[in-house]
Amino acid sequence: MNIILIFIIAVSLSMDAFSLSLAYGTISMSKKEIRLLSIIVGIYHFFMPILGMLIGKFVFNIMHISGDLIVLIIFSFIGINMIIESFKKEESVKKMKIGEMILFGLAVSIDSFSVGIGINNISNNFIMCSIIFSLISFLFTYVGLKLGDKLNQLIGKVATLIGGITLILLGIIYIIK
């Protein structure tokens, strides 16, 4: 097993989680929500490569739907919710719903599923690969959410609006690339 290659792949897979966490962190999440969302992303990054390995291209042949289209829909849904939140007048911190966290985790881990399709070409120890993917994505999500929160403290609701627009644009980029 080439451990350096595994870490490079893990960092690459975690960059989506990091960049989107920056945007999502602008909604003033509680410490508990930040930890929970980071754990959810880490869990997804553990299981998605394994599912990708087990299921492979079979799912996409049956569904006839692009993974990029799924990402566009999920990012747009989250982004629109963030934009709506940026225009609300209330100053109380809103709890993030578990369903939103699950959708977020799914959106940033779809790439891990596709990596799982070819993970046997990278290493025979796919469990160790998934553990590394999970830990790195947890860390990147946590750091991104914390930095997003700091950004929100500096520029307030504008950061939330920018974060929502960024999510929608990233979803569109996924579909046109």
C-alpha atoms as a printed R data frame, in Angstrom:
    type eleno elety resid chain resno       x      y       z
1   ATOM     1    CA   MET     A     1   0.000  0.000   0.000
2   ATOM     2    CA   ASN     A     2   1.335  3.412  -0.943
3   ATOM     3    CA   ILE     A     3   0.403  5.403   2.164
4   ATOM     4    CA   ILE     A     4   1.418  8.731   0.635
5   ATOM     5    CA   LEU     A     5  -0.963  8.151  -2.279
6   ATOM     6    CA   ILE     A     6  -3.761  7.267   0.160
7   ATOM     7    CA   PHE     A     7  -3.197 10.529   2.079
8   ATOM     8    CA   ILE     A     8  -3.127 12.564  -1.144
9   ATOM     9    CA   ILE     A     9  -6.439 11.001  -2.191
10  ATOM    10    CA   ALA     A    10  -7.875 11.621   1.303
11  ATOM    11    CA   VAL     A    11  -6.911 15.300   1.170
12  ATOM    12    CA   SER     A    12  -8.335 15.600  -2.348
13  ATOM    13    CA   LEU     A    13 -11.619 14.020  -1.266
14  ATOM    14    CA   SER     A    14 -11.765 16.309   1.771
15  ATOM    15    CA   MET     A    15 -11.333 19.566  -0.147
16  ATOM    16    CA   ASP     A    16 -15.039 19.674  -1.049
17  ATOM    17    CA   ALA     A    17 -15.928 19.178   2.597
18  ATOM    18    CA   PHE     A    18 -13.496 21.924   3.611
19  ATOM    19    CA   SER     A    19 -14.651 24.508   1.077
20  ATOM    20    CA   LEU     A    20 -18.329 23.844   1.710
21  ATOM    21    CA   SER     A    21 -17.753 23.835   5.456
22  ATOM    22    CA   LEU     A    22 -16.289 27.318   5.130
23  ATOM    23    CA   ALA     A    23 -19.521 28.423   3.471
24  ATOM    24    CA   TYR     A    24 -21.800 26.496   5.832
25  ATOM    25    CA   GLY     A    25 -19.873 27.594   8.923
26  ATOM    26    CA   THR     A    26 -21.128 31.117   8.347
27  ATOM    27    CA   ILE     A    27 -24.574 30.259   9.770
28  ATOM    28    CA   SER     A    28 -23.347 30.431  13.383
29  ATOM    29    CA   MET     A    29 -23.483 26.758  14.277
30  ATOM    30    CA   SER     A    30 -23.107 25.643  17.874
31  ATOM    31    CA   LYS     A    31 -20.038 23.697  18.982
32  ATOM    32    CA   LYS     A    32 -22.197 20.572  19.261
33  ATOM    33    CA   GLU     A    33 -23.494 21.021  15.681
34  ATOM    34    CA   ILE     A    34 -19.957 21.560  14.372
35  ATOM    35    CA   ARG     A    35 -18.773 18.354  16.026
36  ATOM    36    CA   LEU     A    36 -21.827 16.382  14.873
37  ATOM    37    CA   LEU     A    37 -21.582 17.580  11.266
38  ATOM    38    CA   SER     A    38 -17.852 16.796  11.207
39  ATOM    39    CA   ILE     A    39 -18.562 13.300  12.544
40  ATOM    40    CA   ILE     A    40 -21.314 12.754   9.954
41  ATOM    41    CA   VAL     A    41 -18.960 13.771   7.132
42  ATOM    42    CA   GLY     A    42 -16.265 11.479   8.552
43  ATOM    43    CA   ILE     A    43 -18.698  8.552   8.732
44  ATOM    44    CA   TYR     A    44 -19.819  9.131   5.144
45  ATOM    45    CA   HIS     A    45 -16.183  9.217   3.997
46  ATOM    46    CA   PHE     A    46 -15.649  5.870   5.712
47  ATOM    47    CA   PHE     A    47 -18.613  4.059   4.195
48  ATOM    48    CA   MET     A    48 -18.885  5.633   0.735
49  ATOM    49    CA   PRO     A    49 -15.627  4.168  -0.641
50  ATOM    50    CA   ILE     A    50 -16.617  0.769   0.714
51  ATOM    51    CA   LEU     A    51 -20.063  1.052  -0.886
52  ATOM    52    CA   GLY     A    52 -18.458  2.206  -4.102
53  ATOM    53    CA   MET     A    53 -16.194 -0.824  -4.050
54  ATOM    54    CA   LEU     A    54 -19.047 -3.220  -3.310
55  ATOM    55    CA   ILE     A    55 -21.663 -1.766  -5.620
56  ATOM    56    CA   GLY     A    56 -19.457 -0.245  -8.313
57  ATOM    57    CA   LYS     A    57 -20.849  0.969 -11.562
58  ATOM    58    CA   PHE     A    58 -23.904 -1.288 -11.244
59  ATOM    59    CA   VAL     A    59 -25.890  1.450  -9.436
60  ATOM    60    CA   PHE     A    60 -25.233  4.084 -12.098
61  ATOM    61    CA   ASN     A    61 -26.263  1.685 -14.861
62  ATOM    62    CA   ILE     A    62 -29.606  1.122 -13.150
63  ATOM    63    CA   MET     A    63 -30.278  4.724 -12.096
64  ATOM    64    CA   HIS     A    64 -29.176  6.430 -15.323
65  ATOM    65    CA   ILE     A    65 -28.563  9.605 -13.320
66  ATOM    66    CA   SER     A    66 -25.326 11.499 -13.018
67  ATOM    67    CA   GLY     A    67 -23.716 11.829  -9.611
68  ATOM    68    CA   ASP     A    68 -23.043 15.446 -10.571
69  ATOM    69    CA   LEU     A    69 -26.793 16.051 -10.950
70  ATOM    70    CA   ILE     A    70 -27.363 14.716  -7.438
71  ATOM    71    CA   VAL     A    71 -24.651 17.068  -6.133
72  ATOM    72    CA   LEU     A    72 -26.273 20.034  -7.959
73  ATOM    73    CA   ILE     A    73 -29.652 19.292  -6.380
74  ATOM    74    CA   ILE     A    74 -28.248 18.869  -2.863
75  ATOM    75    CA   PHE     A    75 -25.952 21.939  -3.028
76  ATOM    76    CA   SER     A    76 -28.755 24.075  -4.463
77  ATOM    77    CA   PHE     A    77 -31.165 22.983  -1.728
78  ATOM    78    CA   ILE     A    78 -28.655 23.799   1.015
79  ATOM    79    CA   GLY     A    79 -27.589 27.049  -0.714
80  ATOM    80    CA   ILE     A    80 -31.157 28.300  -1.124
81  ATOM    81    CA   ASN     A    81 -31.832 27.593   2.563
82  ATOM    82    CA   MET     A    82 -28.705 29.577   3.499
83  ATOM    83    CA   ILE     A    83 -29.735 32.523   1.312
84  ATOM    84    CA   ILE     A    84 -33.193 32.544   2.909
85  ATOM    85    CA   GLU     A    85 -31.579 32.451   6.364
86  ATOM    86    CA   SER     A    86 -29.376 35.451   5.487
87  ATOM    87    CA   PHE     A    87 -32.481 37.614   4.939
88  ATOM    88    CA   LYS     A    88 -34.250 36.652   8.158
89  ATOM    89    CA   LYS     A    89 -34.273 39.384  10.803
90  ATOM    90    CA   GLU     A    90 -34.047 37.136  13.852
91  ATOM    91    CA   GLU     A    91 -30.750 37.183  15.695
92  ATOM    92    CA   SER     A    92 -31.136 33.932  17.624
93  ATOM    93    CA   VAL     A    93 -28.910 31.055  16.615
94  ATOM    94    CA   LYS     A    94 -30.948 28.470  14.742
95  ATOM    95    CA   LYS     A    95 -30.244 24.808  15.324
96  ATOM    96    CA   MET     A    96 -29.170 22.935  12.226
97  ATOM    97    CA   LYS     A    97 -31.532 20.067  11.492
98  ATOM    98    CA   ILE     A    98 -30.129 16.543  11.349
99  ATOM    99    CA   GLY     A    99 -31.597 16.080   7.861
100 ATOM   100    CA   GLU     A   100 -29.581 19.045   6.615
101 ATOM   101    CA   MET     A   101 -26.455 17.545   8.154
102 ATOM   102    CA   ILE     A   102 -27.115 14.192   6.500
103 ATOM   103    CA   LEU     A   103 -27.633 15.859   3.102
104 ATOM   104    CA   PHE     A   104 -24.470 17.894   3.562
105 ATOM   105    CA   GLY     A   105 -22.483 14.751   4.425
106 ATOM   106    CA   LEU     A   106 -23.874 12.953   1.394
107 ATOM   107    CA   ALA     A   107 -23.101 15.852  -0.926
108 ATOM   108    CA   VAL     A   108 -19.453 16.110   0.075
109 ATOM   109    CA   SER     A   109 -18.853 12.349   0.076
110 ATOM   110    CA   ILE     A   110 -20.140 11.350  -3.361
111 ATOM   111    CA   ASP     A   111 -16.591 11.583  -4.711
112 ATOM   112    CA   SER     A   112 -15.567  8.985  -2.121
113 ATOM   113    CA   PHE     A   113 -18.096  6.590  -3.614
114 ATOM   114    CA   SER     A   114 -16.511  6.884  -7.053
115 ATOM   115    CA   VAL     A   115 -13.020  6.471  -5.587
116 ATOM   116    CA   GLY     A   116 -14.306  3.297  -3.954
117 ATOM   117    CA   ILE     A   117 -15.033  1.824  -7.382
118 ATOM   118    CA   GLY     A   118 -11.309  1.681  -8.084
119 ATOM   119    CA   ILE     A   119  -9.953  1.430  -4.557
120 ATOM   120    CA   ASN     A   120  -8.732 -2.129  -5.112
121 ATOM   121    CA   ASN     A   121  -6.340 -0.715  -7.717
122 ATOM   122    CA   ILE     A   122  -4.847  1.541  -5.037
123 ATOM   123    CA   SER     A   123  -4.637 -0.809  -2.064
124 ATOM   124    CA   ASN     A   124  -5.696 -4.232  -0.901
125 ATOM   125    CA   ASN     A   125  -6.491 -2.774   2.523
126 ATOM   126    CA   PHE     A   126  -9.645 -0.827   1.686
127 ATOM   127    CA   ILE     A   127 -10.658 -0.610   5.369
128 ATOM   128    CA   MET     A   128  -7.443  1.273   6.194
129 ATOM   129    CA   CYS     A   129  -8.042  3.554   3.188
130 ATOM   130    CA   SER     A   130 -11.567  4.284   4.389
131 ATOM   131    CA   ILE     A   131 -10.328  5.032   7.915
132 ATOM   132    CA   ILE     A   132  -7.799  7.524   6.555
133 ATOM   133    CA   PHE     A   133 -10.435  9.108   4.278
134 ATOM   134    CA   SER     A   134 -12.761  9.378   7.276
135 ATOM   135    CA   LEU     A   135 -10.257 10.976   9.652
136 ATOM   136    CA   ILE     A   136  -8.979 13.505   7.120
137 ATOM   137    CA   SER     A   137 -12.488 14.533   6.028
138 ATOM   138    CA   PHE     A   138 -13.554 14.893   9.684
139 ATOM   139    CA   LEU     A   139 -10.592 17.179  10.327
140 ATOM   140    CA   PHE     A   140 -11.090 19.269   7.165
141 ATOM   141    CA   THR     A   141 -14.816 19.675   7.877
142 ATOM   142    CA   TYR     A   142 -14.196 20.706  11.473
143 ATOM   143    CA   VAL     A   143 -11.548 23.261  10.522
144 ATOM   144    CA   GLY     A   144 -13.699 24.611   7.671
145 ATOM   145    CA   LEU     A   145 -16.727 25.049   9.933
146 ATOM   146    CA   LYS     A   146 -14.650 26.820  12.590
147 ATOM   147    CA   LEU     A   147 -13.071 29.158  10.015
148 ATOM   148    CA   GLY     A   148 -16.507 29.833   8.482
149 ATOM   149    CA   ASP     A   149 -17.790 30.757  11.927
150 ATOM   150    CA   LYS     A   150 -14.898 33.201  12.392
151 ATOM   151    CA   LEU     A   151 -15.674 34.687   8.975
152 ATOM   152    CA   ASN     A   152 -19.305 35.104  10.041
153 ATOM   153    CA   GLN     A   153 -18.215 36.913  13.186
154 ATOM   154    CA   LEU     A   154 -16.215 39.331  11.046
155 ATOM   155    CA   ILE     A   155 -18.739 40.137   8.301
156 ATOM   156    CA   GLY     A   156 -22.045 38.728   9.594
157 ATOM   157    CA   LYS     A   157 -25.053 37.945   7.388
158 ATOM   158    CA   VAL     A   158 -23.148 38.892   4.239
159 ATOM   159    CA   ALA     A   159 -20.984 35.799   4.855
160 ATOM   160    CA   THR     A   160 -24.100 33.601   5.020
161 ATOM   161    CA   LEU     A   161 -25.437 35.096   1.784
162 ATOM   162    CA   ILE     A   162 -22.074 34.602   0.063
163 ATOM   163    CA   GLY     A   163 -21.900 31.048   1.436
164 ATOM   164    CA   GLY     A   164 -25.355 30.181   0.033
165 ATOM   165    CA   ILE     A   165 -24.543 31.636  -3.378
166 ATOM   166    CA   THR     A   166 -21.217 29.758  -3.357
167 ATOM   167    CA   LEU     A   167 -22.970 26.437  -2.689
168 ATOM   168    CA   ILE     A   168 -25.369 26.972  -5.590
169 ATOM   169    CA   LEU     A   169 -22.514 27.981  -7.928
170 ATOM   170    CA   LEU     A   170 -20.484 24.926  -6.896
171 ATOM   171    CA   GLY     A   171 -23.506 22.732  -7.637
172 ATOM   172    CA   ILE     A   172 -23.779 24.299 -11.096
173 ATOM   173    CA   ILE     A   173 -20.048 23.797 -11.684
174 ATOM   174    CA   TYR     A   174 -20.452 20.117 -10.802
175 ATOM   175    CA   ILE     A   175 -23.119 19.684 -13.436
176 ATOM   176    CA   ILE     A   176 -21.319 21.526 -16.267
177 ATOM   177    CA   LYS     A   177 -17.792 20.193 -15.773
